[in-house]
Amino acid sequence: MEKFIKNIFQKLKINISDKKIKTISQFIKFGIVGATNTLLSYLLYLGVLLIMKPFNIIWDLYAASIISFVLSVLWSFYWNNRFVFKSEKGQRNILKSLLKTYISYGFTGFILSNILLFVWTSLLGIPKEIAPLLSLIITVPVNFILNKFWAFKNDKKKQ
């Protein structure tokens, strides 16, 4: 992926550092993982809404949001750890990274998303089936920054 990106910049005659190319590559990979994560999360969200529909529960969208959040974060952590923010064996504490991932996604994917869900549906009248998709405009960039610089940051090597 990095060679491909470097070739594009060379053809455009743009000089860019290897560090920036790596970050761009990570963002693209993060986007790929995020797209699969979003699809999974959205399908889970709709599935829970469908299951809860016969019960006519007014908080169905929040239950759907919570369930889709918990399961999709596990999916995202697995693929971000393997595909996006790879590290040398022993440089990262997996449990610590998983906890940080849940905290970062807890902020962006749960707290912020539910605040936005309320704004979109209750204040702006946007249908609850579409509202989670709008939240992505805000939550994805924030999530990348939190994951790159905090959750998947390698532990400092012991000297």
N, C-alpha and C positions, 0 to 999 in steps of 0.2 A: 504494500500500500504506500509506504513512504517513497519508494523508487518512482512509483506512478505519479505521485504528487510532485516530486522533485522534477520529473520530466516535464510536467505541465508548466511549472514555473520557469523552467529553462526555455521552453518553447515560447513562452510569453516574454522572455528576456527580463525576468524579474529575479533579482538576487535575493535569496532568502536563506536564513540559517537552518542548519539541520535540526536545531532545537524547535524552531517554529514549525518545520515540516512535521516533526514528531507530534507536536500538539495538534496540528491540523488533522493528521492521520488519526490520532486518538479521538478527536471530536467527530470525525466521520464514522469511525467504528462505534463510538458511543451512540451516535445517531442510528446506526443499524441495530444495535442492541435495544436502543430506546424504541425503535419502530416495532420490533417484535414484542417488547415489553408492553407498549401501548396497546397493541392489538390484543394481547393476552388479557391485560387489565380491563380493556373495554368490553371484551367478550364475557369476562367474569362478571363485570358490572351489570351488563344487560341480562345475563343469566340469572343473577340474584334478583334483579327487578322482576323478571318473568316468574320466578319461583314464588316471590312474595306478593305478586299481583292479586291472587285470589283472596288474600288475607286483608287487603285494603289498609295497609299500615302506612301512616303518613311519613314515617322516618325510613322508608324503604331505600331511598337514594343514599342515605348515610350508612346503612348496613351494607349495601352494595359496594360503596366506596371503601369501607373498612376491609371487607373480605377480599376485594380485588387488590387492595394495597398490600396486605400481608403476603399473599401468594405471588404477586408480580415482583415484589422486592426480592424474594428468594431467587426467582428467575433472573432478574437483573444482576444481582450480586454474582451469581455463578458465571454468567457470560462476561460481565465486566472484569472479573478477576482473571478469567481464562483468555479473553480475547482483546480487551481494551487496555487495561492497566497491568500488564504482565510484569512480574518481578522475578528476580533470581530466587531460587529456593532458599528459604530461611531469612529473606530480607523483610518479609511481611508476616505479621501475626494474623492468621486468617480469622480467628474469633474476634479479635479487636477490629479488624476491617469490616466484618459482618455487623458488629454492633454499631460502628460508625456509619455504615451504609443505612441501617435501619434508622439511625438518628437523622441523617441527612435527608433520606426519603420521608422520614416522619415529618420533618419540617416542610419540605417542598411537596411531597406526594400525598400528605395526609392533612396537616394543619393548613398550609397555604391553599391546597386544592379545595378543601372543604370551605374555607373562607370564600374563595373564588366561586365555588359552587353556589353558595348562598347569594353572593352578589349577582351572578349570572341569572339564577332562577327566580329568586325572591325580589330583587330590586330592578332587574332589567327584563324579566319575563322571558328569558331564553329557555327553550325546552330542556328538561333534565336529561334527555338522551344526547343532546349536543353539548351541553355545558362543560363536561369533562374535557372535551376536545379543545375548547377555547383556552382552558387553563394551561395547556401545554406551551402556549406562546411564552408564558412567564416561567413556568416550572422547569422546563428542559434546560435553558441556559444556567439557571441557578443551580440545578442539580449537577450539571457537568463540572462547574467550578468547585462545588463541595466535594464531589467524588475525586476529582483530579488532585486537588491540593490538600485534602484532609482524609477522606475515608480510605483511599488507596495509596496514600503516601507511604513510601517504603520506610521501614524503621531504620534509624541510623545504624550503620555497622558498628559493632562493638570492637574497640581497638585493643 
